[in-house]
Amino acid sequence: MLSNSGAYFAWSEAGGLTRSPEPRRLPEAPLSAHELDAIVEQVRAGREIFIGIVGRCHWKYFCRDGQFVAEEFDLPHCEERLISEVQLRSTIASQPREWRNATARV
C-alpha cells in the first residue's frame, strides 16, 4: 500500500489501483512509570530530545544548569522557557508515541 495525503492506494485484480481512507490508528499505550523516569533522567543527564520536524518546526527539551528547558522553534521564531519537572513529565505522558520515537533515535 502506498500512502498519499491521508489516503491509501492498493492494487486489486478487479479494479486496478483503488483509493481507500487511511486506517485509524489505535491509541498509543501510555508510558510506564519506568519509561517516564528513564526519559526524564536522559534529559537531566544532558540529552536533547527533539519532537516534531527537526529543522523546520520542532520542540526541543533539554536541561541547562539543572533546570529543564523547552524550546519552541518555528522558522524564524525561536523561544525558550523554563519548565518544571512536573511540566516535563506531563508533556512526555501526553505524547507517548512521539517521545518513544524521539528517544529511540541515537
C-alpha positions, -999 to 999 in steps of 0.1 A, spaced: 0 0 0 12 35 -8 2 65 13 -6 99 -1 -22 127 19 -41 106 43 -53 81 17 -40 46 9 -37 32 -26 -39 -5 -32 -38 -27 -62 -68 -50 -67 -71 -75 -95 -107 -65 -102 -104 -27 -101 -68 -18 -106 -55 9 -83 -81 18 -57 -81 45 -30 -93 40 5 -93 61 36 -63 59 59 -68 32 85 -75 46 120 -45 44 144 -50 27 177 -43 49 207 -7 46 218 -2 27 250 7 51 279 43 52 291 51 31 321 65 48 352 98 32 344 98 46 308 88 81 320 116 81 347 141 69 321 133 97 297 134 124 324 168 111 335 181 112 299 171 148 297 186 156 331 219 139 321 222 162 291 203 146 262 184 170 239 151 155 228 135 168 196 98 164 190 84 174 156 101 180 123 137 187 132 149 217 112 117 235 103 94 233 132 101 214 164 102 214 202 135 207 219 136 197 256 169 198 275 185 206 308 207 236 314 223 242 348 199 218 365 168 234 350 146 219 324 141 240 293 115 237 265 125 254 232 98 261 205 113 265 171 93 276 141 115 292 115 123 321 120 108 321 155 126 305 185 115 308 221 129 291 252 111 288 285 120 272 318 97 243 328 94 223 360 99 185 362 62 181 366 55 200 334 81 179 316 66 147 328 31 159 318 43 168 283 60 134 279 30 115 292 7 133 268 26 123 237 39 87 243 44 78 206 64 109 199 86 105 229 92 68 223 102 76 187 125 105 197 143 86 225 147 56 202 168 77 178 205 77 185 
